[in-house]
Amino acid sequence: SKIIRDCTMVDVPVAVVVSILCSLPFARGGREVPRIMMNDFAQYSSTRCPRPVERTLKSPRRMQKPWLVRGGWDSPGWKWGYANGEAHDKAAVLRSRLRTQKQREAWLQKLSSQDPEIDWEEVKLALALKWQRAIRERRDRAGWYHVLEDMRLARFEGKDGKALLISELESRLEPNSNENSSNSGEGVKACKVVMQALETLNFKRIGL
């Protein structure tokens, strides 16, 4: 009786249990299943076993990607501001390359001469790291926070991204600091404006 009740509690069909017991010798003397157990079966067989609860595994929630990317700031793997991701890894490499003042001076020299070794994406990352540090140290007097936020939102990606970024930099530099860049070619102008922006952020002296 107890066996049958326990089985119904764990959703085991009573008929299955009793049929197994009936097919085997019972107890020591090999007797058939006692009549009292058959009476219990009659009592519980009319009770419907609870229907098993269906559990469906929920698919993991997909992260909404703020940008559709091909790489860089518009890439979902970039993850600016996080302790992992492409931005974190590339920032660590760039900090290592520009650790000393001598390394930073050489980097600026290559930038001024438009050395192809200095990639524009690397320049953007250097600017972003300087803005981030200035904001954290409460030295953001030019409003670089807004430019960094636009960069995070991938506003400066694509065909017109470089020109938009240079325009934003110029609008935050002192009037006299970019007067000589207006008559230069696009590449020279971009380098001069970037170098002036980095100079205002003490790039050469304190680094990234």
Order of alpha helices (4+ residues) and beta strands (2+ residues): alpha-alpha-alpha-alpha-alpha-alpha-alpha-alpha-alpha-alpha
